[in-house]
């Protein structure tokens, strides 16, 4: 995960697998308006953030709403990227 951050120029202040760090990284990516950023967001959501949140929901069910919102975001990003490819 640290390598993922490094590839996008993000310096984590906390542990790389900390949820706050992961969300801060996503926020940084979201500020960049590029297809590369969208691809990075989708990959990070699917590879790291959603699996971590899925596990966290088992321990803390109140995180379920955040998980569901981010899962929808991943679907939206995928649709956006598919649309960009077809243009």
The 8 nearest C-alpha neighbors of each residue, nearest first, counted from 0:
[[1, 3, 2, 15, 4, 16, 47, 5],
 [0, 2, 4, 3, 15, 5, 11, 16],
 [3, 1, 5, 0, 4, 6, 7, 15],
 [2, 4, 0, 6, 1, 5, 7, 43],
 [5, 3, 9, 1, 2, 7, 6, 8],
 [4, 6, 2, 8, 7, 3, 9, 1],
 [7, 5, 3, 4, 8, 2, 9, 1],
 [6, 8, 5, 4, 9, 3, 28, 39],
 [9, 7, 5, 6, 4, 10, 3, 27],
 [10, 8, 4, 7, 5, 11, 24, 6],
 [9, 11, 12, 8, 4, 5, 24, 1],
 [12, 10, 13, 20, 15, 9, 14, 4],
 [11, 13, 10, 14, 20, 15, 9, 19],
 [12, 14, 11, 20, 15, 17, 19, 16],
 [13, 15, 17, 16, 11, 12, 20, 1],
 [16, 14, 17, 1, 20, 0, 11, 13],
 [15, 17, 14, 18, 21, 20, 0, 51],
 [16, 18, 20, 14, 19, 15, 21, 13],
 [19, 17, 21, 20, 22, 16, 48, 51],
 [18, 20, 22, 21, 17, 23, 13, 24],
 [21, 19, 23, 17, 18, 22, 13, 24],
 [20, 22, 18, 24, 19, 23, 17, 25],
 [21, 23, 25, 19, 24, 20, 18, 26],
 [24, 22, 26, 20, 25, 21, 19, 27],
 [25, 23, 27, 21, 22, 26, 20, 28],
 [24, 26, 22, 28, 27, 23, 29, 21],
 [27, 25, 23, 29, 24, 28, 22, 30],
 [26, 28, 24, 25, 30, 29, 23, 31],
 [29, 27, 25, 30, 26, 31, 36, 24],
 [28, 30, 26, 31, 27, 25, 36, 32],
 [31, 29, 27, 28, 32, 26, 36, 25],
 [32, 30, 29, 28, 33, 36, 27, 37],
 [33, 31, 30, 36, 34, 29, 37, 28],
 [34, 32, 36, 35, 31, 37, 38, 29],
 [33, 35, 37, 36, 38, 32, 80, 83],
 [36, 34, 38, 33, 37, 39, 32, 40],
 [35, 37, 39, 33, 34, 38, 28, 40],
 [38, 36, 34, 40, 39, 35, 41, 33],
 [39, 37, 35, 41, 36, 40, 42, 34],
 [40, 38, 36, 42, 37, 41, 43, 35],
 [39, 41, 37, 43, 38, 42, 44, 36],
 [42, 40, 44, 38, 39, 43, 73, 45],
 [41, 43, 39, 45, 44, 40, 46, 38],
 [44, 42, 40, 46, 47, 41, 45, 39],
 [45, 43, 48, 41, 49, 42, 46, 47],
 [46, 44, 42, 43, 49, 47, 41, 48],
 [45, 47, 43, 44, 42, 48, 50, 49],
 [48, 46, 43, 50, 44, 49, 45, 51],
 [47, 49, 44, 51, 50, 52, 43, 46],
 [48, 50, 52, 51, 44, 45, 47, 53],
 [51, 49, 53, 52, 48, 47, 54, 46],
 [52, 50, 48, 54, 49, 53, 47, 55],
 [53, 51, 55, 49, 54, 50, 56, 66],
 [54, 52, 50, 56, 51, 55, 49, 66],
 [53, 55, 51, 52, 57, 56, 50, 58],
 [54, 56, 52, 58, 57, 53, 59, 51],
 [57, 55, 60, 59, 53, 58, 62, 54],
 [58, 56, 55, 54, 59, 60, 53, 52],
 [57, 59, 55, 56, 60, 54, 62, 61],
 [58, 60, 56, 61, 57, 55, 62, 63],
 [61, 59, 56, 62, 63, 57, 58, 55],
 [60, 62, 63, 59, 64, 56, 65, 58],
 [63, 61, 60, 56, 65, 64, 59, 66],
 [62, 64, 66, 61, 65, 60, 56, 67],
 [65, 63, 67, 66, 62, 68, 61, 69],
 [64, 66, 68, 62, 67, 63, 69, 52],
 [65, 67, 63, 69, 64, 68, 52, 70],
 [66, 68, 70, 64, 65, 69, 63, 71],
 [69, 67, 65, 71, 70, 66, 64, 72],
 [68, 70, 72, 66, 71, 67, 65, 73],
 [71, 69, 67, 73, 72, 68, 66, 74],
 [72, 70, 74, 68, 69, 73, 75, 67],
 [71, 73, 69, 75, 70, 74, 76, 68],
 [74, 72, 70, 76, 71, 75, 41, 77],
 [75, 73, 71, 77, 72, 76, 78, 70],
 [76, 74, 72, 78, 77, 73, 79, 71],
 [77, 75, 79, 73, 78, 74, 72, 80],
 [76, 78, 74, 80, 75, 79, 81, 73],
 [79, 77, 75, 81, 76, 80, 82, 74],
 [80, 78, 76, 82, 77, 81, 75, 83],
 [79, 81, 83, 77, 82, 78, 76, 84],
 [82, 80, 78, 84, 83, 79, 77, 85],
 [81, 83, 79, 85, 80, 84, 78, 86],
 [84, 82, 80, 81, 86, 85, 79, 34],
 [83, 85, 81, 82, 86, 80, 79, 78],
 [86, 84, 82, 83, 81, 80, 79, 78],
 [85, 83, 84, 82, 81, 80, 79, 78]]
